[in-house]
Amino acid sequence: MRALVQRATRASVTVEGETIGAINDGFLILLGVGHEDTEAQADKLWSKISKMRIFEDENDKTNLSLADVHGEVLVVSQFTLYANCKRGNRPSFTDAGAPDEANRLYEYFASLVARDLGHVETGSFGAMMQVELVNDGPFTIWLDTDTL
């Protein structure tokens, strides 16, 4: 499972002109699911993200977690995190998980966020989405459960 975590002052996702998810001050998490991923990878990934201390404290040191700042989370599915660009100029996405299982794990991951924070905003799995954000910092972290 892969996640691109961006610290945001605001982020939103729109489908067919309608905003379906939006946050202020928190994380935009672009989430990709691979073939071999399970709920155990989702648990591990959320555990790492939820505890990351990448918000500034009163001394401008990155010592605070999402919970410390009462941050919000927007999770958007993004199978393109599994793009393979080794051959030619057109990426292959064969490493991405099968849609039904990927959607199940995406929803499971979102449920973990909601369990811990009380609320989560999400995109729409499989839809053509427009994602906007103001990346705070900028601060972007790449996580892959194969290397955690």
C-alpha positions in Angstrom: 0.0 0.0 0.0 1.3 3.5 -0.9 0.4 6.9 0.4 1.4 10.4 -0.6 0.7 12.5 2.5 0.5 16.2 2.1 0.2 18.6 5.0 -2.5 21.0 3.9 -4.1 24.2 5.1 -7.1 23.2 2.9 -7.9 20.5 0.4 -10.9 19.4 -1.5 -12.1 16.8 -4.1 -14.7 17.5 -6.7 -16.6 15.1 -9.0 -18.6 16.4 -11.9 -18.5 20.0 -10.5 -19.7 19.0 -7.0 -17.3 19.1 -4.0 -17.7 15.8 -2.3 -15.0 16.2 0.3 -13.1 19.1 1.9 -10.8 19.7 4.9 -8.9 22.5 6.6 -5.6 22.1 8.4 -4.7 18.4 8.2 -3.6 15.8 5.7 -4.6 15.1 2.1 -3.7 11.4 1.7 -3.5 10.0 -1.8 -3.8 6.3 -1.3 -2.8 3.5 -3.7 -3.5 -0.2 -3.2 -1.4 -3.0 -4.7 -2.1 -6.6 -5.6 -0.7 -8.1 -2.4 -2.1 -5.6 0.1 -4.3 -6.6 3.0 -6.0 -5.0 6.0 -2.7 -5.5 7.9 -0.9 -3.1 5.5 -3.7 -0.6 5.9 -3.5 -0.8 9.7 0.3 -0.4 9.6 0.1 2.6 7.2 -2.6 4.5 9.1 -0.7 3.8 12.4 2.4 5.4 10.9 0.5 8.4 9.4 -1.6 9.1 12.5 1.5 9.4 14.6 3.8 11.4 12.3 4.9 14.5 14.0 5.0 17.0 11.1 3.1 19.9 12.6 5.1 22.7 14.2 5.0 23.3 18.0 5.4 26.7 19.7 9.1 26.6 18.9 8.5 26.0 15.2 9.8 22.4 15.5 7.9 19.6 13.8 6.9 17.8 17.0 3.1 17.6 16.8 0.9 14.9 15.4 -2.4 15.1 13.6 -4.2 14.4 16.9 -2.2 17.1 18.7 -3.4 19.8 16.3 -7.0 18.3 15.9 -6.3 18.0 12.2 -8.6 16.7 9.5 -8.0 14.1 6.8 -9.1 13.8 3.2 -8.4 10.4 1.7 -8.4 10.1 -2.1 -7.9 6.8 -4.0 -5.1 7.0 -6.5 -4.1 3.8 -8.4 -1.5 5.8 -10.3 0.8 5.6 -7.3 1.5 2.1 -8.7 2.6 3.5 -12.1 5.5 1.5 -13.6 7.5 3.7 -16.0 10.4 1.3 -16.7 9.4 0.7 -20.4 8.5 3.3 -22.9 6.7 6.6 -22.1 3.2 5.2 -21.3 3.0 4.1 -17.6 1.8 0.6 -16.8 -0.6 0.3 -13.9 -0.6 -3.5 -13.7 0.9 -3.4 -10.2 -2.2 -1.7 -8.9 -4.7 -3.8 -7.0 -7.9 -5.2 -8.7 -10.6 -2.6 -8.4 -13.0 -4.5 -6.1 -10.3 -5.4 -3.6 -8.6 -2.0 -3.9 -11.9 -0.2 -3.2 -12.6 -2.5 -0.2 -9.1 -1.7 1.3 -9.5 2.0 0.5 -12.8 2.1 2.4 -11.2 0.1 5.2 -8.4 2.6 5.5 -10.9 5.5 5.6 -12.7 3.7 8.3 -9.5 3.5 10.4 -9.2 7.3 10.0 -12.8 7.8 11.0 -12.4 5.5 14.0 -9.5 7.5 15.4 -10.5 11.0 14.4 -14.3 10.8 14.5 -14.6 11.9 10.9 -12.9 11.5 7.5 -13.5 13.1 4.2 -13.1 11.0 1.0 -13.1 11.1 -2.7 -15.1 8.7 -4.9 -13.3 5.5 -5.8 -12.9 5.1 -9.5 -14.4 8.5 -10.4 -12.6 11.2 -12.4 -11.8 13.6 -9.6 -10.3 17.1 -9.4 -8.2 17.5 -6.3 -7.2 20.9 -5.0 -4.9 21.7 -2.0 -2.8 24.3 -0.4 0.2 22.3 0.6 1.5 23.8 3.9 5.3 24.1 3.9 5.3 22.5 1.4 5.4 19.3 3.3 4.9 16.0 1.4 5.8 12.5 2.7 5.9 9.3 0.5 5.1 6.1 2.4 5.1 2.5 1.1 4.3 -0.4 3.4 7.0 -2.5 1.7 9.6 -0.2 3.3 7.9 0.7 6.7 
